[in-house]
């Protein structure tokens, strides 16, 4: 059995590579997908496809349409979603993606530190598993195949 896992969360750190490397070291049969990690391309994709927009609001709206298309398609095709709430960046997109996973009926592993327990308590209760770090998330993935 091979799984597809959608990695939701901030795109500014290398946490996705860490998950991929640790899963590969365990020889887990997993394909990983996720949001566009090139931040400039994500911000500019609307104009790349539709052409120059009249102002920043229209530019953001156009980019959001194509980013939402990509996210929804890849997440709906995924077997499982891992959502990481990091320490450094605002986590609006992570919250939106984790909530979408719940709404789509996708199994969800939530990664959040203990300090984020209270603000994420409701979402954590909706997740199938809540862990505190990438290592624990990879162990959860491994358990699926044991």
ROVOSE-281428 format. One line per field, with one value per atom (N, C-alpha, C, O): residue in three letters; chain; atom name; x, y, z. Coordinates in nm, 3 decimals. Atoms other than C-alpha are relative to their C-alpha. Layout:
N
dovex	[ALA	...];
vokol	[A	...];
tigu	[CA	...];
east	[X	...];
north	[Y	...];
up	[Z	...];
//
This chain:
146
dovex	[UNK	UNK	UNK	UNK	UNK	UNK	UNK	UNK	UNK	UNK	UNK	UNK	UNK	UNK	UNK	UNK	UNK	UNK	UNK	UNK	UNK	UNK	UNK	UNK	UNK	UNK	UNK	UNK	UNK	UNK	UNK	UNK	UNK	UNK	UNK	UNK	UNK	UNK	UNK	UNK	UNK	UNK	UNK	UNK	UNK	UNK	UNK	UNK	UNK	UNK	UNK	UNK	UNK	UNK	UNK	UNK	UNK	UNK	UNK	UNK	UNK	UNK	UNK	UNK	UNK	UNK	UNK	UNK	UNK	UNK	UNK	UNK	UNK	UNK	UNK	UNK	UNK	UNK	UNK	UNK	UNK	UNK	UNK	UNK	UNK	UNK	UNK	UNK	UNK	UNK	UNK	UNK	UNK	UNK	UNK	UNK	UNK	UNK	UNK	UNK	UNK	UNK	UNK	UNK	UNK	UNK	UNK	UNK	UNK	UNK	UNK	UNK	UNK	UNK	UNK	UNK	UNK	UNK	UNK	UNK	UNK	UNK	UNK	UNK	UNK	UNK	UNK	UNK	UNK	UNK	UNK	UNK	UNK	UNK	UNK	UNK	UNK	UNK	UNK	UNK	UNK	UNK	UNK	UNK	UNK	UNK	UNK	UNK	UNK	UNK	UNK	UNK	UNK	UNK	UNK	UNK	UNK	UNK	UNK	UNK	UNK	UNK	UNK	UNK	UNK	UNK	UNK	UNK	UNK	UNK	UNK	UNK	UNK	UNK	UNK	UNK	UNK	UNK	UNK	UNK	UNK	UNK	UNK	UNK	UNK	UNK	UNK	UNK	UNK	UNK	UNK	UNK	UNK	UNK	UNK	UNK	UNK	UNK	UNK	UNK	UNK	UNK	UNK	UNK	UNK	UNK	UNK	UNK	UNK	UNK	UNK	UNK	UNK	UNK	UNK	UNK	UNK	UNK	UNK	UNK	UNK	UNK	UNK	UNK	UNK	UNK	UNK	UNK	UNK	UNK	UNK	UNK	UNK	UNK	UNK	UNK	UNK	UNK	UNK	UNK	UNK	UNK	UNK	UNK	UNK	UNK	UNK	UNK	UNK	UNK	UNK	UNK	UNK	UNK	UNK	UNK	UNK	UNK	UNK	UNK	UNK	UNK	UNK	UNK	UNK	UNK	UNK	UNK	UNK	UNK	UNK	UNK	UNK	UNK	UNK	UNK	UNK	UNK	UNK	UNK	UNK	UNK	UNK	UNK	UNK	UNK	UNK	UNK	UNK	UNK	UNK	UNK	UNK	UNK	UNK	UNK	UNK	UNK	UNK	UNK	UNK	UNK	UNK	UNK	UNK	UNK	UNK	UNK	UNK	UNK	UNK	UNK	UNK	UNK	UNK	UNK	UNK	UNK	UNK	UNK	UNK	UNK	UNK	UNK	UNK	UNK	UNK	UNK	UNK	UNK	UNK	UNK	UNK	UNK	UNK	UNK	UNK	UNK	UNK	UNK	UNK	UNK	UNK	UNK	UNK	UNK	UNK	UNK	UNK	UNK	UNK	UNK	UNK	UNK	UNK	UNK	UNK	UNK	UNK	UNK	UNK	UNK	UNK	UNK	UNK	UNK	UNK	UNK	UNK	UNK	UNK	UNK	UNK	UNK	UNK	UNK	UNK	UNK	UNK	UNK	UNK	UNK	UNK	UNK	UNK	UNK	UNK	UNK	UNK	UNK	UNK	UNK	UNK	UNK	UNK	UNK	UNK	UNK	UNK	UNK	UNK	UNK	UNK	UNK	UNK	UNK	UNK	UNK	UNK	UNK	UNK	UNK	UNK	UNK	UNK	UNK	UNK	UNK	UNK	UNK	UNK	UNK	UNK	UNK	UNK	UNK	UNK	UNK	UNK	UNK	UNK	UNK	UNK	UNK	UNK	UNK	UNK	UNK	UNK	UNK	UNK	UNK	UNK	UNK	UNK	UNK	UNK	UNK	UNK	UNK	UNK	UNK	UNK	UNK	UNK	UNK	UNK	UNK	UNK	UNK	UNK	UNK	UNK	UNK	UNK	UNK	UNK	UNK	UNK	UNK	UNK	UNK	UNK	UNK	UNK	UNK	UNK	UNK	UNK	UNK	UNK	UNK	UNK	UNK	UNK	UNK	UNK	UNK	UNK	UNK	UNK	UNK	UNK	UNK	UNK	UNK	UNK	UNK	UNK	UNK	UNK	UNK	UNK	UNK	UNK	UNK	UNK	UNK	UNK	UNK	UNK	UNK	UNK	UNK	UNK	UNK	UNK	UNK	UNK	UNK	UNK	UNK	UNK	UNK	UNK	UNK	UNK	UNK	UNK	UNK	UNK	UNK	UNK	UNK	UNK	UNK	UNK	UNK	UNK	UNK	UNK	UNK	UNK	UNK	UNK	UNK	UNK	UNK	UNK	UNK	UNK	UNK	UNK	UNK	UNK	UNK	UNK	UNK	UNK	UNK	UNK	UNK	UNK	UNK	UNK	UNK	UNK	UNK	UNK	UNK	UNK	UNK	UNK	UNK	UNK	UNK	UNK	UNK	UNK	UNK	UNK	UNK	UNK	UNK];
vokol	[A	A	A	A	A	A	A	A	A	A	A	A	A	A	A	A	A	A	A	A	A	A	A	A	A	A	A	A	A	A	A	A	A	A	A	A	A	A	A	A	A	A	A	A	A	A	A	A	A	A	A	A	A	A	A	A	A	A	A	A	A	A	A	A	A	A	A	A	A	A	A	A	A	A	A	A	A	A	A	A	A	A	A	A	A	A	A	A	A	A	A	A	A	A	A	A	A	A	A	A	A	A	A	A	A	A	A	A	A	A	A	A	A	A	A	A	A	A	A	A	A	A	A	A	A	A	A	A	A	A	A	A	A	A	A	A	A	A	A	A	A	A	A	A	A	A	A	A	A	A	A	A	A	A	A	A	A	A	A	A	A	A	A	A	A	A	A	A	A	A	A	A	A	A	A	A	A	A	A	A	A	A	A	A	A	A	A	A	A	A	A	A	A	A	A	A	A	A	A	A	A	A	A	A	A	A	A	A	A	A	A	A	A	A	A	A	A	A	A	A	A	A	A	A	A	A	A	A	A	A	A	A	A	A	A	A	A	A	A	A	A	A	A	A	A	A	A	A	A	A	A	A	A	A	A	A	A	A	A	A	A	A	A	A	A	A	A	A	A	A	A	A	A	A	A	A	A	A	A	A	A	A	A	A	A	A	A	A	A	A	A	A	A	A	A	A	A	A	A	A	A	A	A	A	A	A	A	A	A	A	A	A	A	A	A	A	A	A	A	A	A	A	A	A	A	A	A	A	A	A	A	A	A	A	A	A	A	A	A	A	A	A	A	A	A	A	A	A	A	A	A	A	A	A	A	A	A	A	A	A	A	A	A	A	A	A	A	A	A	A	A	A	A	A	A	A	A	A	A	A	A	A	A	A	A	A	A	A	A	A	A	A	A	A	A	A	A	A	A	A	A	A	A	A	A	A	A	A	A	A	A	A	A	A	A	A	A	A	A	A	A	A	A	A	A	A	A	A	A	A	A	A	A	A	A	A	A	A	A	A	A	A	A	A	A	A	A	A	A	A	A	A	A	A	A	A	A	A	A	A	A	A	A	A	A	A	A	A	A	A	A	A	A	A	A	A	A	A	A	A	A	A	A	A	A	A	A	A	A	A	A	A	A	A	A	A	A	A	A	A	A	A	A	A	A	A	A	A	A	A	A	A	A	A	A	A	A	A	A	A	A	A	A	A	A	A	A	A	A	A	A	A	A	A	A	A	A	A	A	A	A	A	A	A	A	A	A	A	A	A	A	A	A	A	A	A	A	A	A	A	A	A	A	A	A	A	A	A	A	A	A	A	A	A	A	A	A	A	A	A	A	A	A	A];
tigu	[N	CA	C	O	N	CA	C	O	N	CA	C	O	N	CA	C	O	N	CA	C	O	N	CA	C	O	N	CA	C	O	N	CA	C	O	N	CA	C	O	N	CA	C	O	N	CA	C	O	N	CA	C	O	N	CA	C	O	N	CA	C	O	N	CA	C	O	N	CA	C	O	N	CA	C	O	N	CA	C	O	N	CA	C	O	N	CA	C	O	N	CA	C	O	N	CA	C	O	N	CA	C	O	N	CA	C	O	N	CA	C	O	N	CA	C	O	N	CA	C	O	N	CA	C	O	N	CA	C	O	N	CA	C	O	N	CA	C	O	N	CA	C	O	N	CA	C	O	N	CA	C	O	N	CA	C	O	N	CA	C	O	N	CA	C	O	N	CA	C	O	N	CA	C	O	N	CA	C	O	N	CA	C	O	N	CA	C	O	N	CA	C	O	N	CA	C	O	N	CA	C	O	N	CA	C	O	N	CA	C	O	N	CA	C	O	N	CA	C	O	N	CA	C	O	N	CA	C	O	N	CA	C	O	N	CA	C	O	N	CA	C	O	N	CA	C	O	N	CA	C	O	N	CA	C	O	N	CA	C	O	N	CA	C	O	N	CA	C	O	N	CA	C	O	N	CA	C	O	N	CA	C	O	N	CA	C	O	N	CA	C	O	N	CA	C	O	N	CA	C	O	N	CA	C	O	N	CA	C	O	N	CA	C	O	N	CA	C	O	N	CA	C	O	N	CA	C	O	N	CA	C	O	N	CA	C	O	N	CA	C	O	N	CA	C	O	N	CA	C	O	N	CA	C	O	N	CA	C	O	N	CA	C	O	N	CA	C	O	N	CA	C	O	N	CA	C	O	N	CA	C	O	N	CA	C	O	N	CA	C	O	N	CA	C	O	N	CA	C	O	N	CA	C	O	N	CA	C	O	N	CA	C	O	N	CA	C	O	N	CA	C	O	N	CA	C	O	N	CA	C	O	N	CA	C	O	N	CA	C	O	N	CA	C	O	N	CA	C	O	N	CA	C	O	N	CA	C	O	N	CA	C	O	N	CA	C	O	N	CA	C	O	N	CA	C	O	N	CA	C	O	N	CA	C	O	N	CA	C	O	N	CA	C	O	N	CA	C	O	N	CA	C	O	N	CA	C	O	N	CA	C	O	N	CA	C	O	N	CA	C	O	N	CA	C	O	N	CA	C	O	N	CA	C	O	N	CA	C	O	N	CA	C	O	N	CA	C	O	N	CA	C	O	N	CA	C	O	N	CA	C	O	N	CA	C	O	N	CA	C	O	N	CA	C	O	N	CA	C	O	N	CA	C	O	N	CA	C	O	N	CA	C	O	N	CA	C	O	N	CA	C	O	N	CA	C	O	N	CA	C	O	N	CA	C	O	N	CA	C	O	N	CA	C	O	N	CA	C	O	N	CA	C	O	N	CA	C	O	N	CA	C	O	N	CA	C	O	N	CA	C	O	N	CA	C	O];
east	[0.085	0.000	0.090	0.188	-0.071	0.125	-0.097	-0.213	0.084	-0.011	0.048	0.166	-0.033	-0.024	-0.034	-0.146	0.016	0.024	0.017	0.118	-0.006	-0.053	0.063	0.016	-0.070	0.186	-0.044	0.001	0.055	-0.001	0.078	0.115	-0.069	0.170	0.087	0.093	-0.081	0.406	0.104	0.151	-0.092	0.637	0.137	0.214	-0.123	0.927	0.114	0.229	-0.106	1.119	0.004	-0.080	-0.023	1.244	-0.069	-0.024	0.063	1.006	-0.049	-0.046	0.048	0.863	0.113	0.094	-0.115	1.207	0.038	0.076	-0.029	1.263	-0.095	-0.052	0.099	0.940	0.034	0.038	-0.029	1.028	0.126	0.127	-0.124	1.384	-0.017	0.034	0.019	1.277	-0.090	-0.068	0.085	1.001	0.078	0.062	-0.082	1.245	0.100	0.124	-0.095	1.499	-0.066	-0.002	0.075	1.228	-0.061	-0.129	0.051	1.143	-0.153	-0.210	0.146	0.780	-0.050	0.000	0.052	0.582	-0.099	-0.220	0.082	0.457	0.044	0.163	-0.022	0.425	-0.050	-0.160	0.037	0.419	-0.038	0.026	0.045	0.231	-0.029	-0.034	0.029	0.155	-0.017	-0.026	0.019	0.115	0.122	0.228	-0.113	0.336	0.097	0.063	-0.097	0.653	0.084	0.157	-0.067	0.795	-0.092	-0.190	0.090	0.644	-0.028	-0.142	0.022	0.698	-0.093	-0.182	0.088	0.536	-0.143	-0.237	0.133	0.244	-0.068	-0.187	0.056	0.195	-0.030	-0.118	0.010	0.227	-0.072	-0.085	0.057	0.050	-0.124	-0.147	0.118	-0.270	0.040	-0.021	-0.046	-0.083	0.076	0.073	-0.068	0.127	-0.101	-0.073	0.102	-0.192	-0.092	-0.122	0.102	-0.433	0.055	-0.016	-0.057	-0.196	-0.008	-0.066	-0.010	-0.136	-0.139	-0.236	0.124	-0.407	0.002	0.109	0.006	-0.529	0.057	0.098	-0.056	-0.414	0.033	0.008	-0.045	-0.279	-0.114	-0.095	0.114	-0.625	-0.041	-0.064	0.034	-0.709	0.111	0.084	-0.114	-0.359	-0.010	0.006	0.014	-0.409	-0.119	-0.110	0.119	-0.759	0.027	-0.012	-0.031	-0.635	0.093	0.072	-0.093	-0.345	-0.071	-0.048	0.073	-0.576	-0.086	-0.096	0.082	-0.806	0.082	0.038	-0.081	-0.526	0.067	0.084	-0.056	-0.364	-0.106	-0.077	0.109	-0.702	-0.033	-0.062	0.022	-0.754	0.102	0.067	-0.108	-0.416	-0.017	-0.009	0.012	-0.467	-0.116	-0.101	0.118	-0.817	0.019	-0.012	-0.020	-0.729	0.098	0.070	-0.102	-0.412	-0.045	-0.018	0.045	-0.570	-0.108	-0.108	0.107	-0.877	0.055	-0.003	-0.061	-0.651	0.088	0.120	-0.086	-0.439	-0.077	-0.199	0.057	-0.498	-0.001	-0.082	-0.019	-0.389	0.060	0.129	-0.056	-0.299	0.078	0.032	-0.076	-0.025	0.004	0.045	0.000	-0.064	0.092	0.072	-0.095	0.225	-0.027	-0.031	0.010	0.169	0.136	0.170	-0.135	0.516	0.000	-0.105	-0.017	0.653	0.012	-0.024	-0.045	0.760	-0.102	-0.107	0.084	0.495	-0.146	-0.189	0.145	0.127	-0.052	0.000	0.040	-0.064	-0.140	-0.209	0.135	-0.382	-0.020	-0.121	0.016	-0.324	0.002	-0.071	-0.003	-0.236	-0.136	-0.186	0.131	-0.561	-0.105	-0.190	0.096	-0.757	0.016	-0.082	-0.023	-0.593	-0.039	-0.099	0.036	-0.636	-0.153	-0.207	0.146	-1.002	-0.060	-0.160	0.047	-1.048	0.016	-0.072	-0.022	-0.897	-0.110	-0.162	0.109	-1.153	-0.130	-0.204	0.124	-1.435	-0.004	-0.111	-0.006	-1.319	0.001	-0.003	-0.004	-1.310	0.135	0.144	-0.136	-0.933	0.058	0.045	-0.072	-0.740	0.103	0.170	-0.084	-0.540	0.093	0.048	-0.098	-0.220	0.038	0.086	-0.030	-0.173	0.131	0.148	-0.125	0.177	-0.007	-0.020	-0.001	0.181	0.074	0.069	-0.075	0.399	-0.097	-0.214	0.083	0.269	-0.051	-0.162	0.044	0.254	-0.122	-0.192	0.117	-0.011	-0.119	-0.219	0.109	-0.227	-0.133	-0.232	0.127	-0.488	-0.060	-0.178	0.064	-0.537	-0.045	-0.130	0.036	-0.562	-0.081	-0.093	0.066	-0.764	-0.116	-0.132	0.114	-1.078	0.045	-0.003	-0.051	-0.889	0.072	0.060	-0.070	-0.675	-0.098	-0.068	0.101	-0.989	-0.060	-0.110	0.053	-1.099	0.103	0.067	-0.106	-0.762	-0.005	-0.053	-0.008	-0.709	0.114	0.108	-0.113	-0.378	0.062	0.069	-0.073	-0.200	0.134	0.141	-0.136	0.176	0.071	0.020	-0.071	0.438	0.117	0.172	-0.115	0.709	-0.004	-0.085	-0.007	0.800	0.032	-0.025	-0.036	0.959	-0.122	-0.139	0.121	0.632	-0.096	-0.160	0.087	0.440	0.050	-0.030	-0.057	0.676	-0.021	-0.047	0.029	0.637	-0.145	-0.175	0.142	0.259	-0.016	-0.092	0.005	0.309	0.053	-0.007	-0.058	0.531	-0.098	-0.110	0.095	0.267	-0.107	-0.155	0.100	0.022	0.045	-0.037	-0.053	0.250	0.049	0.085	-0.047	0.347	-0.099	-0.076];
north	[-0.117	0.000	0.124	0.131	-0.127	0.348	0.111	0.109	-0.110	0.666	0.132	0.149	-0.138	1.029	0.085	0.079	-0.084	1.276	0.145	0.183	-0.144	1.647	0.065	0.046	-0.068	1.858	0.146	0.227	-0.136	2.172	0.075	0.018	-0.081	2.455	0.104	0.115	-0.110	2.746	-0.049	-0.163	0.037	2.751	0.065	0.070	-0.076	2.943	-0.081	-0.037	0.083	2.663	-0.134	-0.162	0.126	2.321	-0.120	-0.233	0.110	2.112	-0.110	-0.228	0.101	1.940	-0.093	-0.214	0.083	1.821	-0.095	-0.210	0.086	1.687	-0.119	-0.232	0.109	1.483	-0.097	-0.218	0.084	1.355	-0.085	-0.204	0.073	1.258	-0.110	-0.220	0.099	1.079	-0.114	-0.230	0.106	0.890	-0.085	-0.207	0.074	0.794	-0.091	-0.203	0.081	0.670	-0.125	-0.229	0.117	0.438	-0.081	-0.181	0.067	0.334	-0.008	-0.109	-0.003	0.435	0.030	0.122	-0.021	0.409	0.117	0.098	-0.120	0.768	0.100	0.123	-0.114	1.039	0.123	0.122	-0.122	1.390	0.109	0.126	-0.116	1.687	0.113	0.091	-0.112	2.032	0.128	0.127	-0.129	2.400	0.039	-0.023	-0.056	2.595	0.058	0.148	-0.043	2.643	0.119	0.177	-0.119	2.917	0.119	0.141	-0.104	3.215	0.105	0.148	-0.101	3.463	-0.053	0.018	0.056	3.228	-0.010	0.019	0.007	3.170	0.137	0.147	-0.135	3.545	0.055	0.139	-0.057	3.609	-0.088	-0.049	0.095	3.308	0.057	0.024	-0.059	3.506	0.084	0.074	-0.083	3.756	-0.083	-0.051	0.089	3.478	-0.063	-0.079	0.066	3.315	0.102	0.088	-0.093	3.610	0.131	0.205	-0.129	3.899	0.100	0.074	-0.108	4.221	0.034	0.048	-0.034	4.303	0.149	0.207	-0.145	4.660	0.051	0.167	-0.043	4.669	-0.123	-0.236	0.110	4.460	-0.090	-0.211	0.081	4.346	-0.098	-0.216	0.090	4.206	-0.102	-0.218	0.093	4.054	-0.113	-0.230	0.101	3.875	-0.091	-0.212	0.081	3.760	-0.100	-0.216	0.089	3.617	-0.112	-0.228	0.102	3.438	-0.099	-0.220	0.088	3.303	-0.101	-0.216	0.095	3.149	-0.119	-0.233	0.111	2.943	-0.079	-0.200	0.073	2.858	-0.087	-0.200	0.081	2.741	-0.119	-0.228	0.110	2.532	-0.110	-0.227	0.098	2.363	-0.072	-0.195	0.059	2.309	-0.097	-0.209	0.087	2.167	-0.128	-0.237	0.118	1.931	-0.098	-0.217	0.088	1.796	-0.058	-0.174	0.050	1.769	-0.106	-0.206	0.099	1.585	-0.131	-0.236	0.122	1.337	-0.070	-0.188	0.056	1.283	-0.099	-0.090	0.097	0.993	0.053	0.011	-0.049	1.188	0.140	0.172	-0.135	1.545	0.015	-0.024	-0.041	1.658	0.152	0.211	-0.146	2.019	0.042	0.004	-0.047	2.187	0.146	0.233	-0.137	2.493	0.034	-0.012	-0.036	2.643	0.110	0.157	-0.097	2.888	0.143	0.237	-0.132	3.181	0.080	0.203	-0.072	3.269	-0.007	-0.098	0.006	3.353	-0.124	-0.161	0.134	3.033	-0.003	-0.104	-0.004	3.141	-0.108	-0.179	0.101	2.917	-0.141	-0.228	0.131	2.622	-0.032	-0.143	0.021	2.667	-0.028	-0.116	0.021	2.693	-0.140	-0.210	0.132	2.382	-0.113	-0.212	0.105	2.176	-0.010	-0.121	0.001	2.278	-0.060	-0.132	0.059	2.190	-0.152	-0.225	0.145	1.846	-0.066	-0.172	0.053	1.789	0.000	-0.098	-0.011	1.911	-0.102	-0.153	0.098	1.680	-0.144	-0.238	0.134	1.384	-0.066	-0.189	0.054	1.343	-0.025	0.061	0.019	1.186	0.111	0.149	-0.115	1.464	-0.027	-0.067	-0.003	1.463	0.146	0.211	-0.139	1.799	0.004	-0.066	-0.021	1.906	0.139	0.239	-0.128	2.178	-0.016	-0.121	0.004	2.264	0.008	0.043	-0.005	2.245	0.142	0.160	-0.139	2.627	0.037	0.133	-0.026	2.616	-0.091	-0.094	0.090	2.363	0.076	0.037	-0.069	2.614	0.061	0.037	-0.062	2.816	-0.102	-0.070	0.100	2.494	-0.116	-0.221	0.113	2.284	-0.058	-0.180	0.051	2.259	-0.073	-0.182	0.064	2.183	-0.131	-0.230	0.121	1.932	-0.113	-0.229	0.103	1.748	-0.056	-0.169	0.046	1.723	-0.085	-0.166	0.077	1.579	-0.145	-0.174	0.141	1.204	-0.022	-0.113	0.007	1.258	0.138	0.212	-0.124	1.554	-0.035	-0.107	0.025	1.546	0.133	0.238	-0.123	1.797	0.028	0.138	-0.023	1.751	-0.093	-0.186	0.077	1.609	-0.147	-0.235	0.140	1.296	-0.081	-0.194	0.070	1.202	-0.021	-0.126	0.015	1.264	-0.113	-0.191	0.107	1.035	-0.136	-0.235	0.126	0.768	-0.041	-0.159	0.030	0.794	-0.056	-0.151	0.053	0.745	-0.143	-0.230	0.134	0.443	-0.102	-0.213	0.090	0.289	-0.048	-0.161	0.039	0.287	-0.124	-0.208	0.109	0.042	-0.119	-0.222	0.111	-0.177	-0.114	-0.215];
up	[0.000	0.000	0.000	0.073	0.008	-0.090	0.038	-0.006	-0.043	0.071	-0.060	-0.091	0.033	-0.037	0.121	0.173	-0.119	0.249	-0.040	-0.100	0.024	0.219	0.123	0.235	-0.108	0.428	0.004	-0.077	-0.013	0.539	0.107	0.210	-0.100	0.721	-0.065	-0.188	0.050	0.689	-0.101	-0.096	0.109	0.387	0.016	-0.080	-0.019	0.540	0.060	0.055	-0.058	0.714	-0.074	-0.160	0.072	0.604	0.065	0.046	-0.072	0.815	-0.095	-0.060	0.096	0.505	-0.043	-0.053	0.038	0.399	0.112	0.087	-0.115	0.749	0.003	0.024	0.004	0.729	-0.112	-0.091	0.117	0.381	0.022	-0.009	-0.023	0.479	0.104	0.087	-0.106	0.796	-0.048	-0.012	0.056	0.613	-0.100	-0.103	0.097	0.336	0.072	0.028	-0.076	0.594	0.055	0.071	-0.048	0.726	-0.114	-0.091	0.121	0.368	0.000	-0.041	-0.001	0.415	-0.141	-0.205	0.136	0.089	-0.005	-0.009	-0.008	0.094	-0.107	-0.128	0.089	-0.170	0.074	0.130	-0.071	-0.024	-0.099	-0.202	0.078	-0.169	0.098	0.219	-0.087	-0.037	-0.077	-0.200	0.065	-0.108	-0.082	-0.069	0.074	-0.345	0.103	0.179	-0.099	-0.143	-0.046	0.034	0.051	-0.365	0.029	-0.043	-0.049	-0.181	-0.107	-0.123	0.106	-0.466	-0.108	-0.154	0.102	-0.716	0.051	-0.022	-0.060	-0.479	-0.001	-0.031	-0.002	-0.445	-0.139	-0.154	0.134	-0.819	-0.102	-0.219	0.096	-0.975	-0.071	-0.188	0.064	-1.044	-0.120	-0.226	0.111	-1.258	-0.104	-0.222	0.095	-1.413	-0.096	-0.215	0.082	-1.541	-0.067	-0.186	0.051	-1.585	-0.054	-0.122	0.039	-1.649	0.113	0.218	-0.099	-1.460	0.055	-0.020	-0.068	-1.204	0.036	0.050	-0.019	-1.133	0.132	0.141	-0.129	-0.769	0.085	0.044	-0.086	-0.479	0.046	0.062	-0.045	-0.366	-0.110	-0.082	0.112	-0.711	-0.023	-0.054	0.015	-0.734	0.103	0.068	-0.105	-0.399	-0.026	-0.005	0.027	-0.497	-0.112	-0.104	0.113	-0.828	0.045	0.011	-0.048	-0.659	0.093	0.085	-0.093	-0.387	-0.073	-0.031	0.077	-0.647	-0.045	-0.031	0.053	-0.800	0.112	0.099	-0.114	-0.466	0.066	0.106	-0.056	-0.332	-0.091	-0.041	0.095	-0.648	0.022	0.035	-0.021	-0.600	0.133	0.140	-0.134	-0.227	0.008	0.056	-0.009	-0.258	-0.080	-0.030	0.083	-0.541	0.063	0.075	-0.058	-0.379	0.134	0.164	-0.129	-0.036	-0.016	0.055	0.021	-0.165	-0.053	-0.027	0.051	-0.344	0.104	0.090	-0.104	-0.031	0.087	0.103	-0.093	0.204	0.143	0.225	-0.135	0.511	-0.008	-0.105	-0.006	0.609	0.129	0.236	-0.117	0.843	-0.003	-0.103	-0.009	0.958	0.113	0.229	-0.099	1.137	0.035	-0.051	-0.053	1.354	0.058	0.167	-0.042	1.382	0.105	0.149	-0.107	1.633	-0.051	0.020	0.042	1.418	-0.081	-0.067	0.095	1.159	0.038	0.109	-0.018	1.168	-0.073	-0.178	0.045	1.106	-0.060	-0.046	0.056	0.926	-0.105	-0.102	0.105	0.625	0.058	0.011	-0.063	0.848	0.063	0.049	-0.062	1.042	-0.107	-0.090	0.107	0.718	-0.061	-0.084	0.061	0.571	0.095	0.051	-0.095	0.888	0.012	0.020	-0.005	0.907	-0.127	-0.121	0.126	0.539	0.003	-0.041	-0.009	0.604	0.082	0.044	-0.083	0.880	-0.080	-0.079	0.078	0.653	-0.113	-0.146	0.109	0.372	0.051	-0.028	-0.057	0.611	-0.012	-0.012	0.013	0.575	0.138	0.226	-0.127	0.861	0.016	-0.080	-0.026	1.025	0.118	0.225	-0.107	1.228	0.018	-0.075	-0.032	1.397	0.077	0.177	-0.072	1.499	0.062	-0.009	-0.070	1.762	0.132	0.196	-0.125	2.058	0.118	0.102	-0.120	2.412	0.025	0.075	-0.023	2.425	-0.084	-0.051	0.084	2.150	0.035	-0.037	-0.039	2.335	0.012	-0.050	-0.025	2.449	-0.127	-0.154	0.118	2.125	-0.105	-0.188	0.101	1.923	0.058	-0.005	-0.066	2.166	-0.079	-0.085	0.076	1.951	-0.126	-0.157	0.122	1.632	0.034	-0.038	-0.044	1.819	0.028	-0.002	-0.027	1.930	-0.128	-0.128	0.129	1.564	-0.075	-0.160	0.067	1.455	0.048	0.157	-0.040	1.460	0.097	0.180	-0.091	1.638	0.011	-0.088	-0.022	1.790	0.062	0.161	-0.046	1.837	0.017	-0.022	-0.029	1.942	-0.093	-0.090	0.087	1.679	-0.122	-0.129	0.125	1.340	0.026	-0.037	-0.029	1.489	0.041	-0.004	-0.043	1.657	-0.117	-0.126	0.117	1.333	-0.089	-0.140	0.084	1.140	0.067	-0.001	-0.071	1.409	-0.021	-0.035	0.026	1.361	-0.140	-0.160	0.137	0.986	-0.004	-0.068	-0.001	1.050	0.058	0.007	-0.066	1.280	-0.099	-0.089	0.099	0.988	-0.076	-0.113	0.083	0.806	0.083	0.026	-0.085	1.107	0.001	0.067];
//
